[in-house]
Amino acid sequence: MTSDAFALHSLQFEIRFQSLFHEGRGMAFPCDAAGRVDLEALSERGRSNYFFARAMVGREYATPSVRAA
């Protein structure tokens, strides 16, 4: 593994769903660099919120973005 690949792998990422109507509000969940969320690692409430945010993209939330945490 190159040092660049190791650095990318060791970073923490989050997928963020920004509210379309309330600036500064949104939901964020831990994910990998590709935006994949480990649903097993989330609490039941976290999974529920994640599925809600995904379902509300375009209605309540903007298209999610992946960011380094």
C-alpha positions, 0 to 999 in steps of 0.5 A, spaced: 500 500 500 502 506 498 503 512 503 497 516 499 493 509 499 494 508 506 492 516 508 486 515 504 484 509 507 485 511 514 481 518 513 474 518 516 468 520 511 461 522 512 455 522 508 451 529 509 444 530 507 443 538 507 436 541 508 433 544 502 429 549 507 433 550 513 441 552 512 445 549 517 441 543 518 442 536 516 444 529 517 450 526 517 452 519 517 459 515 517 461 512 511 467 510 507 470 514 501 465 512 496 459 514 500 457 507 503 454 507 510 455 500 514 448 500 516 450 494 522 454 499 525 448 504 526 443 504 532 436 503 530 434 510 530 440 512 526 438 507 521 431 510 521 434 517 520 439 514 514 433 511 510 428 517 512 434 522 509 435 518 503 427 517 501 427 525 502 432 527 497 429 532 493 423 534 497 427 535 504 434 534 503 439 536 497 443 530 494 448 528 499 455 529 499 461 525 502 466 529 506 472 527 510 470 528 517 
